[in-house]
Amino acid sequence: MSAGEVTSARTGRTTEAAARRGTDQSSRGRGGFVSAALAKPLADYYLILGAAVLLLALGTMMVLSASSVFAMVNYGDAYYFVKRQLVFLVVGLVAMWWLSQSSVKRLRVLAWLALFAAIGLLILTFTPLGVNVNGNRNWVQFGTSLLRIQPSEFAKLAMIMWGADVLARKDKVLDQPKHLLFPYLPVAAVLTGLVVAQRDLGTALVMGAIMVGLLWVVGAPKRVLFGIGLVGAAGVAAMVIASPNRLRRILAFINPSEGELAGNYQALQGMYSLASGGWWGQGLGQSRGKWGSLVEAHTDFIFAVIGEEFGLIGSVGVLALFLALIFGGLRVAQRSTDKFCRYAASGVTIWFGFQSLVNIAVVLRLVPVMGIPLPFLSYGGSALLANLLALGVLLACARNEPAARRAIQHARDPHRPRPKMTTVIGSRS
């Protein structure tokens, strides 16, 4: 072979190798950027925080838009509801940040305090401090209306945190039914039962989903979950039959041809608002439904206002933010080596995922109207504060992931060698 042929062969091989490297880099550039970003130690923390911040910003804006007409007519101040929402938002953000910086040991202590506080507040709803709202006695008021809270919202978080602590302590014996179900199931049933006694079926359903979801996460047998589901279904059926208003809504959902006067008014108005939004929406503040036809526009049906003002594109954007939040929560649960964090992150993610799914399904008329707010978006001080507290717990668990712990310790002391996993876990025990 001549020198020219050798040079040509070498050049060809070099060109082919460069082409392969370019193809690999191109493929990595297309799909590897997301993978590389998610592989960073604090990726889950910032994914959850970013999605939640965007939802909170959108929620504040939409509460103002959806409530301004109702607030002006009934209170003479178009900013009445958004100002109250901002108070709870500021308090909630401070509490969320404090919880997000807490150690697992502190969270486990707080779990027991939260449980006793939740039970006490739920019992207070049956005393003279209890307040009836729309037929449900699920509020406690301490003097001014600004100090009116809904204990059932905080009971969800208490059930998650306390359940995560108990199940984590019993992790090695959860294959035995007595340790799997006791004391978690009776205590969770007491919390849910107190909410049922308040006649708040929607919140009780969410708490039931959290209870069953946590048992599924720890590996409860299918027969146990099926049995709990049958008992829950029987309880829901009894509550529906015992309430003429609930029964009317169920029958109206089954037979939508009966029209608005048969109990379909609220659901149909929500559909009309969504349909009028089209692809791009009517524009911020331009909802027609909020002028009176859409009931509970700033609370349970705020997603209908979002669809009307921002259209299908905006609605899909909201769904994408919730999916990002849920995806981040599932990653935290999967990557956590601490059992408490695994179960707590799972419970909070189940809560956010199930409640947002049900609320949106109600607006889309896929399920009957239940009176469940949309997390981070609907108006409601208690709901917003409880959501932010749960978000703080989820962020604390994200910071407790093994890689995240090492990154945080290294950032605090760059000259100190990164500790081994055993050292980190031992220091927290």
Buried (B, 14 or more C-beta within 10 A) or exposed (E): EEEEEEEEEEEEEEEEEEEEEEEEEEEEEEEBEEEEEEEEBBBBBBBBBBBBBBBBEBBBBBBBBBBBBBBEEEEEEBBBBBEBBBEBBEBBBEBBBEBBEBEBEEBBEBBBEBBEBBBEBBBBBEEEBBBEEEEBBBBBBEEEEEEBBBBBBBBBBBBBBBBBBBBBEBBEEBEEEEBBBEEBBEBBBBBBBBBBBBBBBBBBBBBBBBBBBBBBBBEBEEEBBEEBEEEBEEBBEEBBEEBEEBBEBBBBBEEBEEEEEBBBBBBBBBBBBBEBBEEEBBEEBEBBBBEEBBBBBBBBBBBBBBBBBBBBEBBEBBBEBBEBBBBBBBBBBEBBEBBBBBBBBBBBBBBBBBBBBBBBBBBBBEBBBBBBBBBBBBBBBBBBBBBBBBBBBBBBBBBBBBBBBBBBBBEEEEEEEEBEEEEBBEEEE
